[in-house]
Amino acid sequence: MRHSRSRSTRTSGSGAVGRSIERAGRPNWAERPVLGRAAGLGRATGCWPTDWMGCVTDLATDRRATPAGIFVIGWIRGSPGDPESTRSRSRPVHRGRGFHRLACLVVSAVEDKHSGWMVEELVGLQCGIISLEQALGSGVTRGHIRANISGGRWSCVFPGIYATFSGPLPREAQLWAAVLQAGEGAMLSHYTVAELTGLVDRPSPIIHVTVPHPRSPRPVAGVRMHRSHRSTLARHPVKSPPQSRFEEAVVDLTQCSRNLDEAISWLARAVGARLTTAERLKGTMDVRPKMRWRAPLAAAAQDVELGCHSLLEVRYLRDVERAHALPSAERQAARPRRGGHRRDDVFYREYRLRVELDGAIAHPAHAQTRDRRADNEAILVGDQPLRYGSAAIFETPCDVAAEVAILLQRAGWSSSPRRCSRSTCAVP
């Protein structure tokens, strides 16, 4: 009879143990762990009674799968996936003092372990960045957040976005902070995706983020928001941080370009870097209901598919070769060399004429020695090399066509070039 007065206390405590263990995330285990904190419970072996209806067994310390300071002090047996069975069978029958305290300590330990693992997993995936909603949902209190910030262990990147470390933010952490700040459905896009995939060499000071069209996140410094009706379709299914598909980002860049030449250069660079194909880019453009420069970009994609991997090569094909009726050339033709092979921009194989187009990206000033060596190798194997820069192709394409035509005729080309529509055309 003396034990009946503590019945409600024992029931509520043991039920909380069962509920906490189920919340710890292992509902299908035939045996559920009872956890304790080392600082609160001391050593497990021999410290606590074992007559929990025969349910608490293996009273030994096990630190193999727990965070620092948490250990398994026993196992509660129950039917897999049966919460009611777990609550009823985890009720202790020991009437001694301190049993309710043990239950409370076990509940606290389980909840701390569960929240700690969730936070650790989140910040690990997100490069040390966590949002306020994620932290609260993982069991971290606002008081803990304020204490970490005031102690210098955390820092506030944006309102409601925190870095769980001190010091400067790496680029990956900056990207995650921008995405989390934009909220649900946000993803990196435009130039930032080009940076992540290696299409551009240097990061932009502006991070580009796209959100679903109805949403309008709060603007923050250093982040440019875009809204799209197609954000769900454009999102990459697996990449992290959340980002758009590469083809979607390239087409987005064409739509943000200042002029048509810049838009075409994005298509050519993407295919030239072997990050996608012209066919995929054309498919992405076809499914968009609205596009600027749709017809010119579709024609440029056709030229890129032929092997024009830069704007300079596209302009040579259009303004020099086609405009003056020169014979069709091979593009990106592989030529063996020591240690690998080299690709020629334009190669008239029948006439042994090679035309190299030196753009600022693929042929910087420090690569002049490499280019001269390539010309010498071409001469040694019996080919005639010609080399032109951007100024010659953009400003005087007719002069280039006349020079190419002369060498072609010397090599056996029986036809003649024609004059283009320019009034100053140098072709006779």
C-alpha positions in Angstrom: 0.0 0.0 0.0 2.8 2.4 0.7 3.9 2.1 -2.9 0.5 3.2 -4.4 1.0 6.9 -3.8 3.9 7.1 -6.3 2.0 5.3 -9.1 1.1 8.4 -11.2 4.7 9.7 -10.9 6.1 6.4 -12.0 3.7 6.1 -14.9 4.3 9.6 -16.3 8.0 9.3 -15.9 8.2 5.9 -17.6 5.8 7.0 -20.4 8.1 10.0 -21.1 11.0 7.7 -21.4 9.2 5.6 -23.9 8.1 8.7 -25.9 11.6 10.2 -25.8 13.2 7.0 -27.0 10.7 6.8 -29.9 11.4 10.4 -30.8 15.1 9.5 -30.9 14.4 8.0 -34.3 14.7 4.2 -33.9 11.0 3.0 -33.8 11.6 -0.4 -35.5 14.3 -1.6 -33.0 13.3 -4.7 -31.0 15.5 -3.2 -28.2 15.5 0.5 -27.5 18.4 2.2 -25.7 18.2 4.0 -22.4 20.8 6.8 -22.4 22.3 8.7 -19.5 24.7 11.6 -19.2 28.0 10.7 -17.6 28.1 13.9 -15.6 24.6 13.2 -14.2 24.5 9.5 -13.6 28.1 8.5 -13.0 29.2 5.0 -14.0 26.3 2.8 -15.1 27.6 -0.6 -13.8 26.2 -1.4 -10.4 24.7 2.1 -9.8 21.0 1.4 -10.6 18.5 -1.3 -9.9 17.8 -3.9 -12.6 14.2 -5.0 -11.7 12.4 -2.9 -14.3 10.1 -5.9 -14.9 13.1 -7.6 -16.4 13.3 -5.0 -19.2 16.5 -3.2 -18.4 19.4 -5.5 -19.3 23.1 -5.4 -20.2 23.8 -2.7 -17.6 27.2 -1.8 -19.1 28.7 1.4 -20.5 28.6 1.6 -24.4 30.1 4.7 -25.9 30.5 3.4 -29.4 27.5 5.1 -31.1 26.9 8.1 -28.8 28.3 11.7 -28.6 30.7 12.7 -25.9 29.3 12.4 -22.4 26.3 10.1 -23.4 26.4 6.4 -22.9 23.9 3.5 -23.0 23.0 2.2 -19.5 20.5 -0.4 -20.7 18.0 -1.6 -23.2 14.2 -1.4 -23.0 12.6 -4.3 -24.8 9.4 -3.9 -26.7 7.6 -4.9 -29.8 9.1 -3.2 -33.0 7.0 -0.2 -34.0 4.6 -0.6 -31.0 4.7 2.6 -29.0 2.0 1.4 -26.6 4.0 -1.7 -25.9 7.1 0.4 -25.3 5.3 2.7 -22.8 3.7 -0.1 -20.8 6.7 -2.4 -20.6 9.1 0.4 -19.8 7.3 1.3 -16.5 9.7 0.5 -13.6 8.4 -1.4 -10.7 11.2 -0.5 -8.3 9.7 1.8 -5.6 13.0 3.1 -4.3 13.7 6.8 -4.1 15.5 8.4 -7.1 13.6 6.4 -9.7 11.7 9.4 -11.0 15.0 11.3 -11.1 16.5 8.6 -13.2 13.6 8.8 -15.6 14.0 12.5 -16.0 17.7 12.3 -16.5 17.2 9.6 -19.2 14.5 11.8 -21.0 16.9 14.8 -21.0 19.8 12.7 -22.2 17.8 11.2 -25.1 16.4 14.5 -26.2 19.9 16.2 -26.0 21.4 13.3 -28.0 18.7 13.6 -30.6 18.9 17.3 -31.1 22.7 17.3 -31.0 22.9 14.7 -33.7 20.4 16.6 -35.9 22.3 19.9 -35.5 25.6 18.2 -36.2 24.2 16.5 -39.3 22.7 19.8 -40.6 25.8 22.0 -40.2 27.9 19.2 -41.7 25.8 19.2 -44.8 25.5 23.0 -44.9 29.1 23.9 -44.4 28.6 25.1 -40.9 25.5 27.3 -41.7 22.1 26.9 -40.0 18.9 28.9 -40.0 16.9 29.9 -37.0 14.0 27.6 -38.0 16.4 24.6 -38.5 18.0 25.2 -35.1 14.7 25.5 -33.2 13.4 22.5 -35.0 16.4 20.5 -33.9 15.9 21.3 -30.3 18.3 24.2 -29.9 16.7 27.0 -27.9 16.9 30.7 -28.5 18.9 31.1 -25.3 21.6 28.7 -26.6 21.8 30.6 -29.9 22.2 34.0 -28.0 24.8 32.4 -25.8 26.8 31.1 -28.7 26.7 34.4 -30.5 27.6 36.4 -27.4 30.5 34.0 -26.6 31.9 34.4 -30.1 31.4 30.7 -31.0 28.7 31.5 -33.6 28.2 34.5 -35.9 25.1 36.0 -37.6 25.5 36.0 -41.3 22.0 37.3 -42.2 19.0 37.9 -40.0 18.0 34.4 -38.8 21.0 32.7 -40.5 24.0 31.7 -38.3 27.5 30.3 -38.9 28.3 27.8 -36.2 32.0 28.8 -36.2 34.0 31.9 -35.8 36.3 33.6 -38.4 35.8 34.5 -42.0 33.2 32.5 -44.1 34.5 30.2 -46.8 32.8 30.6 -50.2 30.7 27.4 -49.7 29.4 28.8 -46.4 28.5 32.1 -48.1 26.5 30.2 -50.8 24.6 28.2 -48.2 23.8 31.3 -46.2 22.4 33.0 -49.3 20.2 30.0 -50.1 18.9 29.6 -46.6 18.2 33.3 -46.3 16.0 33.2 -49.4 13.8 30.5 -47.8 11.8 27.6 -49.2 12.4 26.6 -52.8 15.5 28.8 -53.2 18.4 27.7 -55.3 21.7 29.1 -56.7 21.5 30.1 -60.4 22.9 32.2 -63.2 26.6 33.2 -62.7 26.9 31.4 -59.4 26.2 28.0 -61.0 28.7 28.9 -63.8 31.2 29.5 -61.0 30.4 26.1 -59.3 30.7 24.1 -62.5 34.0 25.8 -63.6 32.6 27.7 -66.5 34.1 30.9 -65.1 37.4 31.2 -63.4 36.7 33.7 -60.7 33.7 34.1 -58.3 31.4 37.1 -58.6 31.0 39.4 -55.6 27.2 38.9 -56.2 25.5 35.6 -55.3 22.6 34.8 -57.6 19.6 33.0 -56.1 16.4 32.1 -57.8 13.1 31.6 -55.9 9.6 30.5 -57.0 7.7 33.4 -58.6 5.1 34.1 -56.0 7.7 34.6 -53.3 9.6 37.8 -52.7 12.3 37.3 -50.1 13.8 40.2 -48.1 16.8 41.7 -50.1 20.2 41.5 -48.5 23.6 42.8 -49.4 25.6 40.7 -51.8 22.7 38.6 -53.0 20.7 39.1 -56.2 17.2 37.6 -56.2 15.6 36.2 -59.4 12.1 34.9 -59.6 11.0 32.1 -61.9 7.8 30.2 -62.8 9.9 27.2 -63.7 12.0 27.0 -60.6 10.8 23.5 -59.8 11.7 22.1 -63.2 15.0 24.0 -63.4 16.2 22.7 -60.0 19.0 20.1 -60.1 17.7 17.0 -58.3 20.8 16.1 -56.3 23.5 18.8 -56.2 24.3 20.6 -53.0 23.9 23.5 -52.3 20.5 23.6 -54.0 21.1 24.9 -57.5 19.7 25.0 -61.0 20.7 22.6 -63.7 23.7 23.7 -65.7 21.8 24.2 -69.0 19.1 26.3 -67.2 21.9 28.5 -65.8 23.5 29.0 -69.2 20.2 30.0 -70.8 19.5 32.3 -67.9 22.9 34.0 -68.5 22.0 34.5 -72.2 18.8 36.3 -71.1 20.8 38.6 -68.7 23.4 39.5 -71.3 23.9 43.0 -72.5 23.9 42.2 -76.2 23.5 39.3 -78.5 27.2 38.6 -78.9 27.6 38.1 -75.2 24.6 35.8 -75.1 26.1 33.7 -78.0 29.4 33.5 -76.2 27.8 31.8 -73.2 26.4 29.0 -75.4 29.8 28.6 -77.1 31.8 28.6 -73.9 29.5 26.1 -72.2 29.9 23.6 -75.0 33.6 24.4 -75.5 34.3 23.6 -71.9 32.6 20.2 -72.4 30.2 20.8 -69.6 27.1 20.2 -71.8 26.1 19.8 -75.4 24.4 22.0 -78.0 21.5 19.6 -78.2 20.8 20.0 -74.5 20.9 23.7 -74.7 18.5 23.7 -77.6 16.2 21.5 -75.7 16.3 23.8 -72.7 15.5 26.8 -74.9 12.7 25.0 -76.7 10.7 24.5 -73.5 10.8 28.1 -72.4 7.7 30.0 -73.3 9.4 33.4 -73.4 12.9 34.1 -74.5 14.8 37.1 -75.8 16.7 36.6 -79.1 15.1 33.1 -79.5 15.8 32.8 -83.3 19.4 34.1 -83.2 20.3 32.0 -80.2 18.8 28.9 -81.9 20.9 29.6 -85.0 24.0 30.1 -82.8 23.3 26.7 -81.1 23.5 25.1 -84.5 26.9 26.8 -85.2 28.1 25.7 -81.8 27.1 22.1 -82.6 29.3 22.3 -85.7 32.3 22.9 -83.4 32.5 26.7 -82.8 33.5 26.9 -79.2 33.9 30.6 -78.9 32.2 33.8 -80.1 35.3 34.4 -82.3 34.9 31.1 -84.0 31.2 31.7 -84.6 32.0 35.1 -86.2 34.7 33.5 -88.4 32.2 30.9 -89.6 29.5 33.5 -90.4 31.5 36.6 -91.5 34.5 35.0 -93.2 33.7 31.5 -94.4 30.0 31.7 -95.2 29.8 35.4 -96.2 32.6 34.9 -98.8 31.7 31.3 -100.0 34.9 29.7 -98.8 35.0 25.9 -98.6 33.7 24.3 -95.5 36.3 23.4 -92.9 36.7 20.9 -90.1 36.4 22.4 -86.6 38.1 21.1 -83.4 40.2 18.7 -85.5 42.5 16.7 -83.3 46.2 16.8 -84.2 48.7 14.4 -82.3 51.5 16.0 -80.4 54.0 15.0 -77.8 52.1 13.9 -74.7 48.6 14.1 -76.2 46.9 15.9 -79.0 46.0 19.5 -80.0 42.8 20.7 -81.5 42.8 23.2 -84.4 40.0 25.8 -84.5 39.6 25.6 -88.3 41.3 23.0 -90.6 40.9 22.9 -94.3 42.1 19.3 -94.5 42.1 19.0 -98.3 44.2 22.1 -98.7 46.4 21.6 -95.6 45.5 25.0 -94.2 45.0 25.6 -90.5 43.4 28.8 -89.1 43.9 29.6 -85.4 41.7 32.1 -83.8 43.2 33.7 -80.7 40.5 34.8 -78.2 41.4 36.5 -74.9 40.2 33.5 -72.9 41.8 30.5 -74.7 44.9 32.4 -75.8 46.1 34.8 -73.1 49.3 36.8 -73.5 51.4 34.3 -71.5 50.4 31.5 -74.0 52.3 33.1 -77.0 55.1 30.6 -76.7 52.7 27.7 -76.9 51.0 29.2 -79.9 54.3 29.7 -81.8 55.3 26.2 -81.1 52.0 25.0 -82.5 52.6 27.0 -85.7 56.0 25.5 -86.1 54.7 22.0 -85.6 52.1 22.6 -88.3 54.8 23.8 -90.8 57.0 20.8 -90.1 54.2 18.4 -91.1 53.5 20.3 -94.3 50.6 22.5 -93.2 50.1 26.2 -93.7 49.1 28.0 -90.4 47.3 31.3 -90.2 46.6 33.1 -86.9 44.1 35.9 -86.3 42.9 37.8 -83.2 39.6 39.3 -82.3 40.2 42.6 -83.9 40.8 41.1 -87.4 37.7 38.9 -87.2 35.4 41.6 -85.8 36.7 44.6 -87.7 38.1 43.4 -91.0 36.6 40.0 -91.8 36.8 40.7 -95.6 40.6 41.1 -95.4 40.8 37.8 -93.6 38.7 36.1 -96.2 40.9 37.4 -99.0 44.1 36.1 -97.3 42.6 32.7 -96.6 41.3 32.4 -100.2 44.8 33.1 -101.6 46.3 30.2 -99.7 43.4 27.9 -100.6 43.8 28.7 -104.3 47.6 28.0 -104.1 46.8 24.6 -102.5 44.4 23.7 -105.3 41.1 25.3 -104.6 39.6 25.9 -108.1 36.8 28.3 -107.1 37.0 32.0 -106.1 35.6 33.9 -103.1 32.7 36.2 -103.6 32.1 39.7 -102.3 30.0 40.0 -99.2 27.3 42.6 -98.6 29.8 45.1 -97.1 30.5 48.1 -99.2 34.2 48.0 -98.2 34.7 44.3 -98.9 38.4 43.7 -99.9 37.6 40.5 -101.9 37.9 41.3 -105.6 
